[in-house]
Amino acid sequence: MRHVNHGGCICLLLCILLSFCAGIETIDGNGKIPALFTFGDSLVDPGNNNFIPTWVKANHAPYGQDFMGDEQNGRFSNGKLATDFIASGLGVKETIPPFLDPNLHTQDLLTGNAIPMWKQVELFKTYKARLENMVGVENSSNIIEQAIFVAVAGSNDFLVNYLIVPNRRNQFTVQQYQEFLLKVCSNFIKEIYKLGVRKVGIAGLPPLGCVPGEKTLHGQSELNGCIEEFNGISSSYNQKLKEILQGLEARLPGIRLEYISIYDYLLDMITNPSLYGLEITDRGCCGTGLIETGPTCNSKTPITCTNTSTTIFWDAVHPTQATYKIVADLVLRQHISKLL
């Protein structure tokens, strides 16, 4: 059994990265993949937020300062995202363009893009129809069936919608909210299965109690460590999700589900930073690093890190390019390789 963790499928974004060609060498050189699809939230958004009505954007300095050409493209980091590194690691594309970009070329549909998750299934159906028009029904079905789908979602559901904004907290206990997200996730996987998806790897919740912004908002900014209660929410959710997905794999013939333990990777990086060449684990680089993110991390905010390559967080919520690179290498080697 290969486990999947789709930490909350009702998050902000659905990203799709697609390459269509005669075949692309896999990371071990023993096989080929026709396409890579990535679903997720702001951790993998390459800039869709630039084209939707929201005040939380990253299309301004200092975001993107280490991206190719110092480009403020909407990525919530100083440079590339994990999904960019996964795409390049698979030889698909160097970076992922956002699907909502009005300047997106037709060729980008064949080499990589992203679309918003609030219309996740319907937009994917539309995307599939466009692909069928470009390459034919049979080729489209083969691409989707042989493609690898990676989902990274759920952090915002708990970080913002539950632990910060009180509405959900007043409606649900932690356990009830977990079950709510698990049900949504389960239904989502069933829907994409109906559309021909067969190879899925999904990342679980990260260690929520280690996020600097979350610690600050709960009066723990000086804590030299993490809020164990919040980390417990992540780990218990991930365990429940593994069980749910084990059942899904048994009931959905031909599907392969790979659980990606982002929680373990990030917690080990925070607990044992020197093993990864990291030093600063308790704050970001933007301003104080304890609360700034989105609009509060801007061109007037001082960058307080002397070396972003040794810091886990870029702003108070999102990782640095260096962290994303480490995570991407682990995911490629330990999880994506099992889906090839």
C-alpha positions in Angstrom: 0.0 0.0 0.0 1.3 3.5 -0.9 -0.3 6.1 1.3 -1.5 9.6 0.3 -2.0 12.6 2.4 -4.1 15.4 0.9 -4.2 17.7 3.9 -7.5 19.4 3.2 -8.6 19.7 -0.4 -10.7 22.9 0.0 -7.6 25.1 0.1 -6.9 28.0 -2.2 -5.2 26.7 -5.3 -5.1 23.7 -7.7 -1.9 23.8 -9.6 -1.4 21.7 -12.7 1.9 21.1 -14.3 1.7 19.1 -17.6 4.3 18.0 -20.1 3.4 16.2 -23.2 6.0 14.6 -25.3 7.2 11.3 -26.6 8.4 10.6 -23.1 10.5 12.2 -20.4 13.2 10.3 -18.5 12.4 9.7 -14.9 14.7 10.5 -12.1 16.2 7.0 -12.1 16.4 6.8 -15.8 14.4 3.6 -16.0 11.1 4.9 -17.1 9.2 7.7 -18.7 6.3 10.0 -17.6 4.1 12.0 -19.9 2.9 14.5 -17.3 3.1 15.9 -13.8 0.1 17.5 -12.1 0.4 19.4 -8.8 -2.5 20.4 -6.6 -2.0 22.8 -3.7 -2.3 26.0 -1.7 0.0 29.0 -1.3 2.9 26.7 -0.7 2.8 25.8 -4.4 1.1 28.8 -5.9 3.3 30.1 -8.8 1.3 33.3 -9.0 -2.4 32.7 -9.5 -3.1 35.0 -6.6 -2.0 37.8 -8.9 -5.2 37.3 -11.0 -7.9 36.7 -8.4 -9.4 39.2 -6.0 -7.5 38.8 -2.7 -5.4 41.1 -0.6 -2.9 38.4 0.3 -0.4 38.6 -2.6 3.3 38.1 -3.1 3.8 39.9 -6.4 6.0 42.6 -4.7 9.4 42.9 -3.2 11.0 41.4 -1.3 9.3 38.2 -2.5 11.2 36.7 -5.4 14.5 38.4 -4.7 16.4 35.2 -5.3 14.2 34.1 -8.2 15.7 34.1 -11.7 16.1 37.8 -12.5 14.9 39.0 -9.1 11.3 38.5 -10.3 8.2 39.3 -8.1 5.9 36.7 -9.7 3.5 35.9 -6.9 5.4 33.0 -5.3 5.3 33.2 -1.5 9.1 32.7 -1.1 12.4 34.4 -2.0 12.8 32.1 -5.0 11.6 28.8 -6.4 9.0 26.5 -4.8 9.3 22.8 -4.2 7.1 22.1 -7.1 9.4 24.1 -9.4 12.3 21.9 -8.2 10.2 18.7 -8.7 9.3 19.8 -12.2 12.9 20.5 -13.1 14.1 17.3 -11.4 11.8 15.3 -13.6 12.9 17.2 -16.7 9.5 18.6 -17.4 10.0 22.3 -17.0 12.3 24.7 -15.1 9.4 26.6 -13.4 5.6 26.5 -13.4 3.6 29.3 -14.9 0.2 30.1 -13.4 -2.8 29.0 -15.4 -4.7 32.3 -14.7 -2.0 34.4 -16.3 -3.7 36.1 -19.3 -0.4 35.9 -21.2 -0.2 32.1 -20.8 0.7 30.6 -24.2 -1.1 27.5 -25.6 2.3 25.7 -25.5 2.3 26.2 -21.7 -0.6 23.8 -21.5 1.8 21.2 -22.7 4.7 22.1 -20.4 3.3 23.4 -17.2 0.7 25.7 -15.5 -1.6 26.2 -12.5 -5.3 26.7 -12.0 -7.4 27.7 -8.9 -8.7 25.1 -6.6 -12.0 26.8 -5.8 -13.3 25.3 -9.0 -11.0 22.3 -8.8 -12.9 19.5 -10.4 -14.9 21.5 -13.0 -11.7 23.4 -14.1 -9.9 20.1 -14.4 -12.7 18.8 -16.6 -12.3 22.0 -18.7 -8.5 21.5 -18.8 -9.0 17.9 -19.9 -11.3 19.0 -22.7 -8.7 21.5 -23.9 -6.1 18.8 -23.8 -8.3 16.5 -25.8 -8.7 19.2 -28.4 -5.0 19.6 -28.7 -3.8 15.9 -28.7 -7.0 13.8 -29.1 -9.1 11.8 -26.7 -6.9 8.7 -26.7 -3.7 10.6 -26.1 -5.3 12.8 -23.5 -6.6 9.7 -21.5 -3.2 8.1 -21.7 -1.4 11.2 -20.5 -3.7 11.6 -17.5 -3.6 7.9 -16.6 0.2 7.7 -16.8 0.7 11.1 -15.2 1.9 11.7 -11.7 -0.4 13.9 -9.5 1.1 15.6 -6.4 -1.1 17.4 -3.9 0.1 19.9 -1.3 -2.8 21.4 0.7 -4.3 21.8 4.1 -2.0 24.1 5.9 -4.1 27.2 5.3 -7.2 25.3 6.4 -5.9 24.9 9.9 -3.4 27.8 10.1 -6.0 30.4 9.0 -9.5 29.0 8.8 -9.3 27.2 12.2 -6.5 28.3 14.5 -6.7 32.0 13.6 -10.2 32.8 12.3 -12.7 31.8 14.9 -15.7 30.9 12.6 -14.7 27.3 12.0 -13.5 26.9 15.6 -16.9 27.9 16.8 -18.5 25.3 14.5 -16.2 22.3 14.9 -14.0 20.7 17.5 -10.6 19.8 16.2 -11.7 16.2 15.6 -14.8 17.3 13.7 -12.9 19.7 11.5 -10.4 17.0 10.7 -13.2 14.7 9.7 -14.8 17.5 7.7 -11.5 18.0 5.7 -11.0 14.3 5.3 -14.4 13.9 3.8 -13.8 16.7 1.4 -10.5 15.2 0.5 -11.9 11.7 0.0 -14.6 13.0 -2.3 -12.0 15.0 -4.3 -9.9 12.0 -4.9 -12.9 10.0 -6.0 -13.8 12.7 -8.5 -10.3 13.0 -10.1 -10.3 9.2 -10.2 -13.4 9.3 -12.4 -11.5 11.6 -14.7 -8.8 9.0 -15.2 -6.2 9.9 -12.5 -4.3 6.8 -11.3 -1.0 7.9 -9.7 -1.3 10.3 -6.8 1.1 11.5 -4.1 -0.2 13.9 -1.5 1.6 15.7 1.3 0.3 15.7 4.8 0.0 18.6 7.1 3.3 20.2 8.2 4.2 20.7 11.8 1.7 23.6 12.4 3.1 24.4 15.8 6.5 25.3 14.4 5.2 28.0 12.0 6.6 31.4 13.3 3.5 33.4 12.6 1.2 30.8 14.3 3.5 30.8 17.4 3.4 34.6 17.5 -0.4 34.9 17.2 -0.8 32.5 20.1 1.7 34.3 22.3 4.5 31.8 21.9 7.0 33.8 19.7 9.7 33.5 22.3 9.2 29.7 22.5 12.5 28.0 21.6 10.7 25.1 19.9 7.2 24.4 18.7 3.6 24.4 20.1 3.1 20.7 20.7 -0.7 21.0 20.8 -0.7 22.2 17.2 1.8 19.7 16.1 -0.5 17.1 17.6 -3.3 18.3 15.4 -1.1 17.7 12.4 0.1 14.3 13.3 -3.3 13.0 14.3 -4.8 14.3 11.1 -2.1 12.7 9.0 -2.7 9.4 10.7 -6.4 9.5 10.1 -5.8 10.5 6.5 -3.4 7.5 6.0 -6.2 5.2 7.1 -8.8 6.9 4.9 -6.5 6.6 1.9 -5.7 3.0 2.6 -9.5 2.4 2.2 -9.7 4.5 -0.9 -6.8 2.6 -2.5 -8.6 -0.7 -1.8 -11.9 0.5 -3.3 -10.6 2.3 -6.4 -9.1 -0.3 -8.8 -5.8 0.6 -10.3 -5.1 3.8 -8.3 -1.7 4.1 -6.6 -1.6 6.4 -3.6 1.7 7.6 -2.1 1.7 9.3 1.3 4.3 12.2 1.4 5.4 12.9 5.0 6.1 16.6 4.8 5.6 16.7 8.6 8.5 14.4 9.2 10.8 16.3 6.8 10.2 19.8 8.1 10.2 18.7 11.8 13.6 17.0 11.3 14.9 20.1 9.6 13.7 22.3 12.5 15.0 19.9 15.1 18.3 19.0 13.5 19.0 22.0 11.2 22.8 21.4 11.0 22.2 18.1 9.2 20.7 20.1 6.3 23.1 23.1 6.4 20.5 25.2 8.1 20.8 27.5 11.1 17.8 29.7 11.8 14.6 27.7 12.4 12.3 29.9 14.6 11.7 33.0 12.4 11.6 34.2 8.8 13.8 36.6 7.0 11.2 39.3 6.3 11.2 41.9 9.1 11.0 40.4 12.5 10.2 37.1 10.8 7.6 36.4 13.5 4.4 37.9 11.9 5.1 39.4 8.5 3.6 37.7 5.5 1.9 38.8 2.2 1.2 42.6 2.4 3.0 43.0 5.7 6.2 41.6 4.0 6.9 44.4 1.5 9.5 46.6 0.0 9.8 48.7 3.2 10.3 45.6 5.4 14.0 45.0 6.1 15.5 41.6 5.3 17.1 40.4 8.5 18.8 37.3 7.3 22.4 37.6 6.2 22.1 34.2 4.3 18.7 33.0 3.2 20.2 29.6 2.3 20.6 28.8 6.0 17.1 29.8 7.0 14.0 27.6 7.0 11.4 30.3 6.7 11.2 33.2 4.3 8.3 35.1 5.8 6.4 34.1 9.0 4.6 31.3 7.2 6.3 30.2 4.0 9.7 28.5 3.6 12.7 29.7 1.8 13.9 28.5 -1.6 16.6 26.5 0.2 14.0 24.7 2.3 11.9 24.0 -0.8 14.9 22.5 -2.5 15.7 20.1 0.3 12.0 19.0 0.5 11.8 18.6 -3.2 14.9 16.4 -3.3 13.5 14.2 -0.6 10.1 13.9 -2.3 11.6 13.1 -5.6 13.9 10.4 -4.2 11.6 8.8 -1.6 8.1 9.3 -3.0 7.8 10.3 -6.7 10.2 7.5 -7.6 7.6 5.0 -6.3 5.0 6.3 -8.7 7.1 6.1 -11.8 
